[in-house]
Amino acid sequence: MRRVHLLGRVSSAVLVGLLLVALSAGAVLAAVTWHSGPTVTFTGDTSATASGDGSGFGNQPAVATLTVQATVQYTCVNKGGNAAPGRNPVPETSSGSADLGNADHNGRGVFNFTVSFTPQAAVSGKVAGCPNGNWLGVDPVSNGITGATLTITQAGKTVYSQFFDNPNN
């Protein structure tokens, strides 16, 4: 019985130690210091550029992802070639990513990349707000990028996420 009790103490000590390591690792990920940025700038309503320079990433690779949001209006065309305006502005996104390169720079991560938005050439009639499923949404007209979300992930966890509104749209 004494042996089981000792095993329980050792197991508890190991679990507490692992918990402390996990908590301190989370604290390291949260300790990012920004030297410049992060910023997202918009070029009209067709592209967005994300940039930043931070430290405190440790030596785990980190990735910055920029997802731009836009709305698009489609023309509905049926199988007979008849056209009608779609009724729903369709939300669409485009995204791009950049490696911060911090594994080779002792915890420092720098990024600067651009994401452009190009609407889909065609969408289903249902998505475009056409009268029924026999129609197709074509001839996209973008209302432009409305905003963008910059997310930085490291070791499978989000360490930064912010939405930036496009002042041009």
C-alpha positions as CSV (number, residue, x, y, z in Angstrom):
1,M,0.0,0.0,0.0
2,R,2.9,2.3,0.7
3,R,4.2,1.7,-2.8
4,V,0.9,2.9,-4.4
5,H,0.9,6.0,-2.2
6,L,4.4,6.9,-3.3
7,L,3.5,6.3,-7.0
8,G,0.6,8.7,-6.6
9,R,2.9,11.4,-5.2
10,V,5.4,11.0,-8.0
11,S,2.6,11.1,-10.6
12,S,1.1,14.2,-9.0
13,A,4.5,16.0,-9.0
14,V,5.1,15.1,-12.6
15,L,1.6,16.4,-13.6
16,V,2.2,19.7,-11.7
17,G,5.6,20.1,-13.4
18,L,4.1,19.5,-16.8
19,L,1.4,22.0,-16.1
20,L,3.9,24.7,-15.1
21,V,5.9,24.1,-18.3
22,A,2.8,24.4,-20.4
23,L,1.8,27.6,-18.6
24,S,5.2,29.2,-19.0
25,A,5.3,28.2,-22.7
26,G,2.0,30.0,-23.2
27,A,3.4,33.1,-21.4
28,V,6.4,33.1,-23.8
29,L,4.1,33.0,-26.8
30,A,2.1,35.9,-25.4
31,A,5.2,38.1,-24.8
32,V,5.6,39.5,-28.3
33,T,7.0,43.0,-28.5
34,W,6.2,45.0,-31.6
35,H,9.1,47.3,-32.9
36,S,6.9,48.5,-35.8
37,G,3.4,47.6,-36.7
38,P,1.7,45.4,-37.2
39,T,-0.1,47.4,-39.8
40,V,-2.4,46.7,-42.7
41,T,-2.6,49.3,-45.5
42,F,-5.0,49.2,-48.3
43,T,-4.3,50.1,-52.0
44,G,-7.7,51.4,-53.0
45,D,-10.2,48.5,-52.8
46,T,-8.2,45.9,-54.6
47,S,-5.3,44.9,-52.3
48,A,-3.9,45.1,-48.8
49,T,-0.4,44.9,-47.4
50,A,0.5,43.6,-44.0
51,S,3.8,44.5,-42.3
52,G,5.3,44.2,-38.9
53,D,8.5,43.7,-36.9
54,G,8.3,41.9,-33.6
55,S,10.4,40.0,-31.1
56,G,9.6,37.5,-28.4
57,F,8.6,34.6,-30.7
58,G,11.3,32.3,-29.3
59,N,12.6,29.8,-31.7
60,Q,9.3,28.4,-32.8
61,P,8.3,29.2,-36.4
62,A,5.5,31.8,-36.8
63,V,3.3,32.5,-39.7
64,A,1.3,35.7,-40.5
65,T,-1.9,35.3,-42.6
66,L,-3.8,38.2,-44.1
67,T,-7.4,37.5,-45.1
68,V,-9.2,40.2,-47.1
69,Q,-13.0,40.4,-47.1
70,A,-15.0,41.9,-50.0
71,T,-18.5,41.8,-51.5
72,V,-19.3,41.1,-55.1
73,Q,-22.5,41.5,-57.1
74,Y,-23.2,39.0,-59.9
75,T,-25.5,39.0,-62.9
76,C,-27.9,36.0,-63.0
77,V,-28.0,34.1,-66.3
78,N,-30.4,31.2,-67.0
79,K,-29.9,28.4,-69.5
80,G,-31.7,30.3,-72.2
81,G,-29.2,33.2,-71.9
82,N,-31.6,35.6,-70.2
83,A,-29.9,38.0,-67.7
84,A,-31.1,39.6,-64.5
85,P,-29.3,41.3,-61.7
86,G,-28.5,39.1,-58.7
87,R,-30.2,40.1,-55.4
88,N,-27.5,39.2,-52.9
89,P,-24.1,40.9,-52.5
90,V,-21.9,37.8,-52.1
91,P,-19.2,37.9,-49.4
92,E,-15.9,36.6,-50.6
93,T,-12.3,36.4,-49.3
94,S,-8.8,36.0,-50.5
95,S,-5.8,35.3,-48.3
96,G,-2.0,35.0,-48.3
97,S,0.6,34.1,-45.7
98,A,4.3,34.8,-44.9
99,D,6.7,33.0,-42.7
100,L,8.1,35.4,-40.0
101,G,11.5,33.7,-40.2
102,N,12.0,33.9,-36.5
103,A,13.5,30.5,-36.0
104,D,16.7,31.8,-37.6
105,H,16.6,35.2,-36.0
106,N,16.6,34.4,-32.2
107,G,12.9,35.2,-31.8
108,R,12.6,38.2,-34.1
109,G,10.0,38.0,-36.8
110,V,9.6,40.4,-39.7
111,F,6.9,40.3,-42.4
112,N,5.7,42.4,-45.4
113,F,3.4,40.9,-48.0
114,T,0.5,41.9,-50.1
115,V,-2.8,40.1,-50.8
116,S,-4.9,41.1,-53.9
117,F,-8.6,40.4,-54.2
118,T,-10.0,38.8,-57.4
119,P,-13.7,37.7,-57.3
120,Q,-14.7,34.3,-58.5
121,A,-15.7,34.2,-62.2
122,A,-19.0,32.5,-61.5
123,V,-21.0,31.3,-58.5
124,S,-24.1,29.2,-58.1
125,G,-27.5,30.9,-58.7
126,K,-28.5,30.3,-55.1
127,V,-25.4,32.1,-53.8
128,A,-25.9,35.1,-56.2
129,G,-29.6,35.5,-55.3
130,C,-30.9,34.3,-58.6
131,P,-34.6,33.2,-59.0
132,N,-33.7,29.5,-58.8
133,G,-31.0,26.8,-59.1
134,N,-31.2,26.8,-62.9
135,W,-29.5,30.2,-63.0
136,L,-25.8,31.0,-62.7
137,G,-24.1,34.1,-61.2
138,V,-21.6,35.5,-63.7
139,D,-19.9,38.8,-64.7
140,P,-18.8,39.7,-61.1
141,V,-18.6,43.4,-60.1
142,S,-16.6,43.8,-56.9
143,N,-17.6,46.3,-54.4
144,G,-14.0,46.2,-53.2
145,I,-12.2,45.1,-50.1
146,T,-14.1,46.1,-47.0
147,G,-11.5,45.0,-44.5
148,A,-8.8,42.5,-43.6
149,T,-7.9,40.3,-40.7
150,L,-4.3,39.8,-39.8
151,T,-3.6,36.6,-37.8
152,I,-0.3,35.3,-36.5
153,T,0.0,31.7,-35.5
154,Q,2.8,29.9,-33.7
155,A,3.0,26.3,-32.7
156,G,-0.6,25.8,-33.7
157,K,-1.9,28.7,-31.5
158,T,-3.0,32.2,-32.4
159,V,-0.7,34.8,-30.9
160,Y,-2.2,37.8,-32.6
161,S,-5.4,38.6,-34.5
162,Q,-6.9,41.9,-35.5
163,F,-9.4,43.2,-38.0
164,F,-8.5,46.3,-40.0
165,D,-11.3,48.3,-41.7
166,N,-10.6,49.6,-45.2
167,P,-11.0,53.4,-45.0
168,N,-11.2,53.6,-48.8
169,N,-14.4,51.6,-49.0
